[in-house]
Amino acid sequence: MPYDVIIVGAGPAGSAAAQTCAVQGLSTLCIEEHGTIGYPVQCAGLLSNAAFSECRITDRPVLNRVSGARVITGTGSEILIDAKIQKAVVVDRAAVDREMAESAAEAGAEYRLKTSVYGVEGNTVLTRGAYGHEEHTFKILIAADGPRSTIARLYGMDRAKVFLAGIQADIPHDCDPRFVEIYPDASPEFFAWSIPTGPGRIRIGLCGQTRVRKRFAELIKKFGAASTTHLVTGTLPLGLMPRTYGHRTLFVGDAAGFAKPTSGGGVYTGIRSARHAAATAIGCCEHGIFDDPALAEYERRWQADFGRELELGFRLFGMRQKMSEEELAGIIQALREPSILAAIIEHGDMDRPGRLIKKLMLNPGMIPLLKPLILSGIRSFL
Ligand SMILES: Cc1cc2nc3c(=O)[nH]c(=O)nc-3n(C[C@H](O)[C@H](O)[C@H](O)COP(=O)(O)OP(=O)(O)OC[C@H]3O[C@@H](n4cnc5c(N)ncnc54)[C@H](O)[C@@H]3O)c2cc1C
């Protein structure tokens, strides 16, 4: 008997899809190439309150709670955005993935670990690993296989527009556990960060396109870190895949390039896309229709949910790429204006920056700074 749904990858997107499908009674198989879910970790573990609640798990993986951020530029300009209430949590990401998988398994999803998908022939995935060579047949396939998506490569799909490389280390260091720190100039193509995991411990890291290792070595040196107990490397896909369905398959999470181009966070959009994919898969199985017009329902759902936010984020990312240190310092200076700072605190949303941009565009002090965005016709996105 074919499975109703086969999911490739047991990250947050894969397990969210598996859980939703299994709860609805679909026969569901989730295939993961690693033997332990959640490892290797490829994440800074900073989740907005909304992103964490999307995981639908206990508080056990939460290491710290943060209420704001300090942005510090290379020229010494600094701004503190303090919401004074919890805005995000810092999590043990491996524990998040594990709890999500456990919840899907309890709902009835089957997991096959240490098993890698290396081919798709018609409606059958070909796997190798701990169980030897196997073939599993599906009615619908969900590709949740992360930034390097084997399934996208096998189908020759066009991928995300930009791939950033990331490196991060956990180190002992004094910190104010309430605030994340952002260093835009330490990685001019994106940014560097310091995330407090608790009193006296931080995660420092950065993402970029070029000289990533060299810049990371400079960052580590600045913090005087002699050694680290946890080193993370990973890839961040930015810019939407032109088409996220086809061949009875739906692409979710990083496999579809859904990481947010403003923050690099991909858990929120990954899980939400997975639930949209699961809802589409449930509809297809109910009606026994798996053609492209039926699968297109998935793209309509995620576009309506967060498509505009990702488009806007990609334009902001483009602006950031062209910005000099001085221009960035000018923006930080302008953001210090009390009415602008108040708007950031009230309307800032890590997952949905559109609302804040709309508010800022109404502030005369911000208009010259947002000019490139306004000229790019961004109003139609807001
Ligand atoms: C340095 C760094 C820091 C980040 N920090 C944050 C952060 O603080 N907050 C945030 O929200 N996001 C962050 N992200 C992004 C976030 O980690 C991803 O967006 C998120 O993990 C995407 O989830 P996913 O389920 O789509 O993919 P993944 O988590 O990558 O899961 C894909 C799974 O598929 C498996 N797989 C791949 N190929 C196969 C195959 N052929 N067969 C079987 N299994 C396969 C993999 O082993 C993996 O388990 C960060 C990323 C990087 C690189």
The ligand as an ORCA input file, in Angstrom:
! r2SCAN-3c Opt
* xyz 0 1
  C      23.780     29.888     11.298
  C      22.295     29.846     11.241
  C      21.535     30.412     12.275
  C      20.133     30.391     12.202
  N      19.425     30.932     13.237
  C      18.072     30.915     13.215
  C      17.321     31.453     14.301
  O      17.869     31.942     15.276
  N      15.954     31.400     14.220
  C      15.299     30.848     13.153
  O      14.056     30.842     13.115
  N      16.003     30.310     12.118
  C      17.359     30.322     12.130
  N      18.071     29.766     11.103
  C      17.333     29.146      9.985
  C      16.716     27.834     10.423
  O      17.678     27.023     11.040
  C      16.089     27.130      9.216
  O      15.310     28.051      8.481
  C      15.208     25.950      9.644
  O      15.987     24.938     10.220
  C      14.456     25.395      8.441
  O      13.742     24.241      8.818
  P      13.453     23.078      7.774
  O      12.686     22.040      8.523
  O      12.929     23.646      6.531
  O      14.903     22.515      7.364
  P      16.025     21.837      8.259
  O      15.916     22.239      9.669
  O      17.319     22.091      7.545
  O      15.688     20.291      8.180
  C      15.902     19.547      7.003
  C      16.090     18.095      7.399
  O      16.120     17.310      6.214
  C      17.108     16.295      6.367
  N      17.505     15.872      5.021
  C      18.126     16.629      4.070
  N      18.292     15.902      2.930
  C      17.754     14.677      3.179
  C      17.625     13.489      2.391
  N      18.063     13.437      1.122
  N      17.037     12.403      2.944
  C      16.578     12.451      4.236
  N      16.681     13.546      5.019
  C      17.253     14.644      4.496
  C      18.215     17.013      7.155
  O      19.062     16.080      7.791
  C      17.414     17.856      8.129
  O      17.155     17.176      9.324
  C      19.470     29.779     11.111
  C      20.229     29.209     10.079
  C      21.611     29.240     10.131
  C      22.399     28.621      9.019
*
